[in-house]
Amino acid sequence: MATVELDPQQLLIGGEWVPASSGRAWDSSGPVEGVGATPVAAAGPDDVQRAAEAAQAAFPAWSNTPPGERRALLSRAADLLQERSEQIAAIVTEETGGTFGWGMFNCGLAAGMLREAAAQAYGLIGEVIPSDVPGLLALGVRQPVGVIAGIAPWNAPVILGTRAIATPLAYGNTVILKASEECPRTHAAIAAAVKDAGVPDGVVNLIVNDPADAPAVVEALIAHPAVRRINFTGSTRVGRIIAEKAGAQLKRVLLELGGKAPMIVLDDADLDAAAAAANFGAFMHQGQICMSTERIVADRSIVGDFSGRLAARASGLVVGDPRNPETQIGPVVNESALRRISELVEDARGKGADVVTGGEADGLIYKPTVLSRVTPDMRIYGEESFGPVVSIVPVDGIDEAVRVANDTEYGLSAAVFGQDVPRAFDVARRVESGICHVNGTTVHDEPQMPFGGVKASGFGRFGGRAALDEFTELRWITVGGPQGRHYPI
């Protein structure tokens, strides 16, 4: 296949697409053969300064823009994202190896997030609070905070890049989106849709950078006085660093980090339904989703039957070139990811796990893999694989199932399968996670839902009304009567 020449990717600062102030660029390449490297502007701290100043300058006017106008602009951005979805989906494939269907799904959900954010433009609702002072009107008032930095990952690039900025914009904040080094063009497409929808210059800004410069760029972003809050989606390791740096600046952060999502399969579960949900949850987008089903905690009475049903589904998935519409499983994002996945599987195999299906690579494609008889001494029991691998851990009864499901530092998503729904719901309440689905897959998101985790999966919530606390300030304002108050001195 012929190599495709790609245009340079620039920064968006103050409404203009510009090169890095240093003039430097770097070559970004994805996992798909035949796609040429893209020259990408190598932003540095000076460019962060420019972006923050542009966002700060745009804030007063944008925060006072009528909510109906903000709503219309965000709705237009959603329209543009959908109109451009095929082009953007192709970029997702080139940069990350995601299938075309995955890219299209990203665009659809991201457009929904923009529409939900548009509805939230009217969401700066306060309250009247009863005061003990006669004649005093006391108000709890919500106001936008200023400049918000969103740091987005590559794995669900359109969804998570959009989520980082949509609701902050709706509430009247201005934003800086720091693109992932793995998908600068995809994240630029989001910024372009918002810009082209007609938002004023400086309301949305985009930083793209060389991977080697990421620490300096992020530090400059967090430290700039104009940046009031930061949201980050990514690994727990990097999330801890960002939280520490933000803490030193006394700035609030919203962190959505790693996961090790368990699916509990009770003794009365519909095994076909559970296997279908596990197959989707474990292998969709090569398992490179923060909510991916990483562990099946199955009652010992049904574990053999369930394992066979899941393995049959996994072995039937179509693997290959992600540009082929028939492909269901494409390559993982890079060689480093492939090495990590392979090491985890080989460690488990060497310590007695059974490879029910898969367990081998073909180039950057790692075949969908089901491991059984996984025990706590295996690395994959506790480490996030972020690949197309799922482990099955047999347990005896509900109490052990809950203990094993909670035996992880993470707590993002989870699922429980059982036909006795009240019993399954009771189990779900005992699972330590921000999200839990009864008789549904661990991989599920909707724009209006409170999305986030507990423990090492982070804190704070994206989505719907839950985002109000993350991206606004709650102020107490009082209004006294014209006659004034009586003071003791």
C-alpha positions, 0 to 999 in steps of 0.5 A: 500500500502506498505511503500517504503524505500528511500535512503538518499538525499545528497548535491552536492558540487564540483562534489561529493555527500556528507552529511552535514558537521554537519552530521545532516539530517531530514525526508522529507515526501510528501502528498501521502499515503504509501510513506516513509519519505526520510532522507535529509541532513540538510545543514547549512551555512558551507555547503553554504561556501563549495558550494560557494568556489567550484563554485568559483574555477570552474568559470575561466575554465567554463567561458572560455570553448568554447560555443560549448562545453557548448552547447553540455553538456547542450544538453546532460543534456536535453537528460538525463532529458528526459531519466529519465523522468518517474523516475523523474515524480514518484518522483514529485508525491511522494514529491508534490502530482502532477499527473504523467502527471504533472511530465512528462510535467515538464520534457518535458518543462525543457528539452526544457529549457536546449536545449534553454539554450544550443542555448544561449551559443552563445548568449554573443553577444556584439556591436561596439559603435561609439566613438567621439575619432578618431581611438578609437574602443569602444565595449560593451562586455557581460561576465559571472558574476561568481557564481549565486544562484538559489532558486527554489520552489516545485510547478513546481519543474523540470521546475523551478529548471531547469530554475534557473540554465540552462541559467546561465550555458549556459552563462559561470556562475557556479551555486548553486541550493538551493532546496525546502524543499518540493522536495529535491529529485526532485531538486537533479535529475536536478543537477544529470542530469547536473553533469552526462552530464559531466560538470566539478566538481563545475560547478553545486552544490546543497544545501538541508536543513531542513526547520528550517534552511532555513533562515540561509542557504539563508542568507549565500548564499546571503552574500557569496562574491563569489555569484554575483547574485540571482534568486528566484521563490516563494512567494512575502513575501519571495521575499521581504526578499531576495530582502532586504538582497541582497540589503544590499549586493548590489547584483542584484536579479531576482524575480518571485513571487506570482500571482492573474491572471485574465481572462477577458471574454468580451461580445463577447467571445467564451464561450466554448473556454473561459471555457476550458481555465479557467478550465485548468488555474484554476485547472491544478496541483490543482491550484498550479501554479504561473500563475493559473487563480484565477479570472474570470472578466466576462461581466455581460451579459454573466456571468451566461452562462459562470459560468454554462459552467465552473462549468460543466467542473470543476465538471467533473474533476477526483479527487483522488490518483495522482499515478493513470494515470486517476487522473486529480486532486490530493492532495494539497501539505500539511495541511497548504495549505489545511487550507488556501484554506478552510479558503478563501472559507469559508470567501467568502461563509460567505460574500455572495459568491455562491459556484457553484461547489466544496467547500469541501475537502476529506483529502488533496484533495480539490475539484475543486471549482467555486465561483460566486458573489465574491466582494472586501470585501472577502479575496479571491478577493485579496489573492492568493489562490494557490489552485483549486479555481477560483472566478467569478467577474461580471462587466459592460463593458470594463473599469470596467473589466480592473479596476477590473483586475488591482485591485490587488497587483500582475501582473504576468499573465493574459488573455483576451477572445473576438472574436473581436481580435483588441478590445481584444488586446487593453484590453490586453495592458491595463492590468498590468501584465508581461504576457497576452494572448489573447484567451488563458489560463493564464497558458502558458510558453515556454523556449524562451519567456521573463517570469516575472511579474510586481508590487508584482509579481517581476521583471526581466525576465527568458527565451531566450534573455531576460535572457542575462541582468540577467546573464551577465555583460555588459562591455565597453572596448576600444582599442586605436590606436598604436600612442596613444591619445593627452591629454590636460595635 
